[in-house]
Each structure stands twice: as structure tokens, then as C-alpha cells.
Amino acid sequence: MHCFKILPLILFSFLITNGASFTTATDSTTPTTPGLTYLYTAYVDCSAAITVGPGPKGTRLVIPIVGGNFTGPRLSGQY
């Protein structure tokens, strides 16, 4: 079974740039919103789901990713 999923992934801008500033709970009552930057979109090929067993919220499944590619403005590749 192959499934194609679009996974828009984002990365905190402080990982791309040289850092970010955060306020702590003692600095302000409203937390600072982190800056986010679009990183890439992934298209993945999946094999059949594997049943792991029961979990606290129902049956647990694992869906292995067996291939695919990702593309973005500064990053791209394939598996």
C-alpha cells in the first residue's frame, strides 16, 4: 500500500538564524510567540500498517515510511 501525505513542516526561526529571545514566566504574564519559518513539504511512500497492540486510547498502529522526497525553498532531497 502506498500513501502520499503532504507534511508541511516548520522550523523555529532561531534554529535557522543565530538565536531567539524568550521571556520567562517572571518576565511577563503573556508568553512570547516563537518565530516560525517554512522548511519543506514531504511526500512519503508508506507500506502496510502494522498493528502493535492495544493502547490506552485504542489499538496502536505503526505505518512505516519506505521512501519519498521533500522539497522546500532551502532544502530538498529524497529517500
Order of alpha helices (4+ residues) and beta strands (2+ residues): beta-alpha-beta-beta-beta-beta-beta
